[in-house]
Amino acid sequence: MSKKAIIITVIGVIVGAIAGYVYYHYVGCASGTCAITSKPLNSTLYGALIGGLLFNLFVKENKNK
């Protein structure tokens, strides 16, 4: 992976983590039985994972052989 690809993926992880925490804070789970949104750590880590994967889609790979 190039340096640019790593930077884009890390930005995605950060944006996803922030989005996951914001989702927990404003939507969350009132009963506490939801697996992802019942705790802020779970929601933040899940958001970071999804953000990293989503932003990684925008990385272009060189196809030089």
N, C-alpha and C positions, 0 to 999 in steps of 0.2 A: 504494500500500500504506500502511496505517496504521502508526503507531508500534508498536501491539500486535502486528501481524502480523510486523513485522521482528524484534521481540524474540523471538517464538515460534520463528521460523525460525533465528535465531542460536543460541538454546538448543539447537535440534535439531542444528545443525552441531557445537556443542561436545560434546553427548552422543554423537553419532555418531563424532566423532574419537576420543574416549576409548574407545568400544566397539571401534572399529577397531584401535586400538593394543593393547587388552587381548586381542582375538582373535589378533593377530599374536604377542603374547607367550606366550599359553598354548596356542594351537593351532598357528599358523604353518604353515610348509612345511619339512619336513626335507630334501628333496632340493634346494631352491633353484630349482626349475623352475616353480613356481606364479607366475602373472603378478601376482596381487594380494597374496598373503600372503608372498611371498619377502622383501620389504623392509618395514621399519616405515613408511616414508613413504608407500608405495603403499597399504598397508592403512589408515593413518590418513586419507588423503585420500579414499579410497573410502568409508570409514565416515562421514566428514563430509558427503559428497555425499548418501548414502542417508539419513542423519539429518536433514539439511535438507529433503530432499524429503518424508520421512515426517511430520515435524512441521508442514510447510506444509499438509498435508492437513487439519489441525485449525483452520486460519484461516478465519473466516467473513467473507464479503464482503457489503457493503451493496448492496442491489439497488434503490436509490432512483433514479428517473428523472424 
